[in-house]
Amino acid sequence: MTTTYSVTAPVPKKRARPFENLFSRQSLPLPAIIFMIVVTQIPLILTLRYSLERWNLLRPERRAFIWFNNYINILENRDFWTIILNTLVLTLSVVVLSLILGMLLALLLNREFPGRNIVRTMLITPFLIMPTVSAVLWKNVLFNPAFGLLAAIYAMLGLPRPDLLADAPMASVITVIVWQWTPFMMLILLAGLQSLDAEQMEASQIDGAGRVTQFRYIVLPHLQRYIEIAVLMETLFILSVFGEIFVTTTGGPGIQTTNLSFGIYQEAFQRWNIGEASAMGIYAIILANIVVLLFVRVLRRGRHEGVTA
């Protein structure tokens, strides 16, 4: 009787490689995180420091720490509250109007009709134009009281030529920004509509649901997440609008169209008051967070109500 033995070679121990833990999968996002900290947090810390100083570039010898006096001086200035109101009116108006128009255009483009791709490309074009360029086009081609298109139409009808940028400055600025940002809303909502289950819509039609009922109970609940994303992203961008105001009205007449971004620009680069401009920047961050939180609560409450219904 023969006995066989199996001999297994010893498994060599895995030698630890240098820097193995340093370059693990968990540390791959580390360079991006460090870059974001350097780009965002360091400027924020410097802004906080400057906001505690009395620092005007026209009088550099008077630079000194005054702690929270800049914040108090800004709150005591009546123009600041007008600027806050202008910022809120501008942001809410643009977001609501672009949401409504974007929804209508998305519903239109979600249907089959001849030349849909051409129409879609034409409707996306305003979003691809630079803000300053679009503001120049509206100011000179449409709003100009001497040779603008709207002035020519009024003259053909026997009416006096309007100067919209002087007579209705805030409405004119809102029109320019809505024209530019409506395609953004349209694209996001159109992506949501195209992900909607066609069988669900057909089943609702068989059950006798009309267009309004389908939109209220099927389409709108399906688009809630898309609406949240679009509204939040656009709100953050509209709160920092600058180019359109600078080109069309330069914040005027007076401060009727001055928002926080333009007010910070005036304080820093026209009055050279770095301290108060930095304090206004901190107020702008606080306002942006408050507006975004309010939008999130309203949208989520609407979603819960839609689910309950």
C-alpha positions in Angstrom: 0.0 0.0 0.0 1.5 3.2 -1.2 1.0 6.5 0.8 1.2 9.7 -1.1 2.0 13.0 0.5 1.2 16.4 -0.9 3.7 19.1 -0.2 2.4 22.7 -0.5 4.8 25.5 -0.8 4.6 28.2 1.9 2.7 31.2 0.8 5.1 34.2 0.8 3.9 37.1 2.9 2.8 40.1 1.0 5.4 42.8 1.4 4.0 46.1 2.3 4.7 48.6 -0.4 5.7 52.1 0.5 2.9 54.8 0.4 0.3 52.0 -0.1 -2.0 53.4 2.4 -1.4 57.0 1.2 -2.6 56.2 -2.3 -5.5 53.9 -1.4 -8.9 54.3 -3.1 -10.3 56.3 -0.1 -7.6 59.0 -0.7 -8.2 59.5 -4.4 -10.6 62.4 -3.9 -8.1 64.1 -1.6 -6.5 66.4 -4.2 -9.9 67.6 -5.4 -10.9 68.2 -1.7 -7.7 70.2 -1.1 -8.2 72.2 -4.2 -11.8 73.1 -3.3 -10.7 74.1 0.2 -8.0 76.3 -1.2 -10.3 77.9 -3.8 -13.4 78.5 -1.6 -12.5 78.5 2.1 -9.3 80.6 2.0 -11.0 83.5 0.2 -13.9 83.2 2.6 -11.5 83.4 5.6 -9.8 86.5 4.1 -13.2 88.1 3.4 -14.2 87.6 7.0 -10.9 89.2 8.1 -11.3 92.2 5.8 -14.9 92.7 7.0 -13.6 93.4 10.5 -11.2 96.1 9.3 -11.6 99.8 8.4 -9.8 99.6 5.1 -10.3 102.1 2.3 -7.7 102.1 -0.5 -7.9 105.8 -0.8 -6.8 106.2 2.9 -4.6 103.2 3.5 -3.0 104.9 6.6 -6.3 104.6 8.5 -6.5 100.8 8.2 -7.3 99.3 11.6 -9.5 96.6 13.2 -12.9 97.8 14.1 -14.5 94.4 14.6 -18.3 94.5 13.7 -18.7 98.2 13.0 -18.8 97.5 9.2 -21.8 95.2 9.7 -23.6 97.7 11.9 -22.9 100.6 9.5 -24.3 98.5 6.6 -27.5 97.6 8.5 -28.0 101.3 9.5 -27.8 102.3 5.8 -31.3 102.5 4.2 -29.9 101.9 0.8 -28.7 98.5 1.9 -32.3 97.4 2.6 -33.4 98.7 -0.8 -30.6 96.6 -2.4 -31.7 93.5 -0.5 -35.3 94.1 -1.7 -34.1 94.5 -5.3 -32.1 91.2 -5.0 -35.1 89.3 -3.7 -37.5 90.8 -6.3 -35.1 90.1 -9.1 -34.3 86.5 -8.0 -37.9 85.4 -7.3 -39.3 87.0 -10.5 -36.6 85.4 -12.7 -36.9 82.0 -11.1 -40.7 81.9 -11.2 -41.1 83.3 -14.7 -38.3 81.1 -16.2 -39.9 78.0 -14.5 -43.3 78.7 -16.0 -41.9 79.5 -19.5 -39.5 76.6 -19.3 -42.3 74.2 -18.4 -44.5 75.3 -21.3 -41.6 75.0 -23.8 -40.6 71.6 -22.4 -44.1 70.3 -22.8 -44.2 71.7 -26.3 -40.8 70.1 -27.3 -41.8 66.8 -25.7 -44.3 66.3 -28.6 -43.5 65.1 -32.1 -43.9 67.8 -34.8 -42.0 68.7 -38.0 -38.8 70.7 -37.4 -38.6 69.9 -33.6 -34.8 69.6 -33.6 -34.4 73.0 -35.3 -36.9 74.6 -32.8 -35.1 73.0 -29.9 -31.7 74.3 -31.1 -33.1 77.9 -31.6 -34.7 77.8 -28.1 -31.4 76.7 -26.5 -29.4 79.4 -28.2 -30.1 82.3 -25.6 -28.5 80.2 -22.8 -25.3 79.8 -24.9 -24.8 83.6 -25.3 -22.6 85.4 -22.8 -24.5 87.5 -20.3 -22.9 90.8 -21.3 -23.4 90.1 -25.0 -27.1 89.3 -24.5 -27.4 92.5 -22.4 -25.8 94.5 -25.2 -28.2 93.0 -27.7 -31.3 93.8 -25.7 -30.1 97.3 -24.8 -29.2 98.4 -28.3 -31.3 96.3 -30.6 -34.6 96.2 -28.7 -34.7 98.7 -25.8 -32.9 101.7 -27.5 -35.5 104.6 -27.7 -33.9 106.0 -30.9 -33.4 103.0 -33.2 -34.5 100.0 -31.2 -37.0 97.5 -32.5 -39.6 98.2 -29.9 -39.3 102.0 -30.5 -39.8 101.4 -34.2 -43.0 99.3 -33.6 -44.3 102.1 -31.3 -43.6 104.7 -33.9 -45.4 102.7 -36.6 -48.4 102.6 -34.3 -48.3 106.3 -33.8 -47.2 106.0 -30.2 -44.3 107.8 -28.4 -41.1 105.9 -28.4 -40.6 104.3 -25.0 -37.3 104.3 -23.0 -37.9 101.1 -21.1 -34.5 101.0 -19.3 -35.4 104.4 -17.8 -39.2 104.0 -17.3 -39.2 100.4 -16.2 -35.7 99.4 -15.3 -36.3 96.4 -13.1 -38.8 94.9 -15.5 -36.4 95.4 -18.3 -33.5 93.7 -16.4 -35.9 90.8 -15.4 -36.9 90.4 -19.1 -33.3 90.1 -20.2 -32.4 87.5 -17.6 -35.5 85.5 -18.0 -34.8 85.3 -21.8 -31.4 84.0 -21.0 -32.3 81.5 -18.3 -35.5 80.0 -19.6 -33.6 77.5 -21.8 -31.8 76.3 -18.7 -35.2 75.4 -17.1 -36.5 74.0 -20.4 -33.6 71.6 -20.8 -33.8 70.1 -17.3 -37.6 69.8 -17.4 -37.4 68.3 -20.9 -35.0 65.7 -19.7 -37.5 64.8 -16.9 -40.4 64.6 -19.4 -38.5 62.3 -21.7 -37.8 59.9 -18.7 -41.6 59.7 -18.0 -43.1 56.2 -18.6 -45.2 56.3 -21.8 -47.2 53.3 -20.7 -48.4 55.1 -17.6 -49.6 58.0 -19.7 -51.4 55.7 -22.1 -53.0 53.8 -19.1 -54.3 57.1 -17.7 -55.8 58.1 -21.1 -57.6 54.8 -21.3 -59.0 55.5 -17.8 -60.4 58.8 -19.1 -57.9 61.2 -17.6 -57.6 64.5 -19.4 -54.6 66.7 -20.1 -54.9 68.7 -17.0 -55.4 65.7 -14.8 -52.4 63.9 -16.3 -50.3 67.0 -15.7 -51.4 67.4 -12.1 -51.2 63.8 -10.9 -48.6 62.2 -13.2 -46.3 64.7 -14.9 -45.9 67.3 -12.1 -45.1 64.7 -9.3 -42.6 63.0 -11.7 -40.9 66.4 -12.3 -40.6 67.4 -8.7 -36.9 66.4 -8.3 -36.0 68.0 -11.6 -37.8 71.2 -10.6 -35.9 71.2 -7.3 -32.5 70.8 -9.0 -33.3 73.5 -11.6 -34.7 76.0 -9.1 -31.8 75.6 -6.7 -29.1 75.9 -9.3 -30.7 78.9 -11.0 -31.4 80.6 -7.7 -27.7 80.5 -6.8 -26.7 81.9 -10.2 -29.4 84.7 -10.2 -28.4 85.9 -6.8 -25.0 86.7 -8.2 -26.1 88.3 -11.4 -23.8 91.2 -12.4 -23.1 91.5 -16.1 -26.7 92.2 -17.2 -27.1 95.0 -14.7 -23.7 96.5 -15.4 -24.4 96.7 -19.1 -28.0 97.8 -19.2 -28.7 100.1 -16.2 -25.5 100.2 -14.1 -27.7 99.8 -11.1 -29.9 102.8 -11.8 -31.7 104.9 -12.1 -30.4 105.6 -8.6 -30.3 102.2 -7.0 -33.5 100.9 -8.5 -31.8 97.9 -10.1 -28.8 97.5 -7.8 -28.6 94.0 -6.3 -26.1 92.7 -3.8 -23.5 91.7 -6.4 -23.5 95.1 -8.0 -23.6 96.8 -4.7 -20.5 95.0 -3.6 -18.8 96.0 -6.9 -19.7 99.6 -6.3 -18.4 99.6 -2.7 -15.2 97.8 -3.6 -14.2 99.3 -7.0 -15.9 102.7 -7.0 -15.7 103.8 -3.4 -12.6 101.5 -2.7 -14.1 100.5 0.7 -12.7 97.0 1.1 -14.0 96.6 4.6 -17.7 97.3 4.0 -17.5 95.5 0.6 -16.3 92.4 2.4 -19.1 92.7 5.0 -21.6 93.0 2.2 -20.2 89.8 0.8 -20.8 88.0 4.0 -24.4 89.3 4.0 -24.7 88.0 0.5 -23.6 84.5 1.6 -26.2 84.6 4.4 -29.0 85.7 2.1 -28.2 83.0 -0.5 -28.4 80.3 2.2 -31.7 81.7 3.5 -33.3 81.9 0.0 -32.1 78.4 -0.9 -33.4 76.9 2.3 -36.8 78.6 1.8 -37.0 77.2 -1.8 -36.1 73.7 -0.6 -38.8 73.8 2.1 -41.5 75.1 -0.3 -40.6 72.5 -3.0 -40.4 69.6 -0.6 -43.7 70.6 1.0 -45.2 70.7 -2.5 -43.8 67.2 -3.2 -45.3 65.8 0.1 -48.7 67.4 -0.7 -48.6 65.9 -4.2 -47.8 62.4 -2.8 -50.6 62.8 -0.2 -53.1 63.8 -2.8 
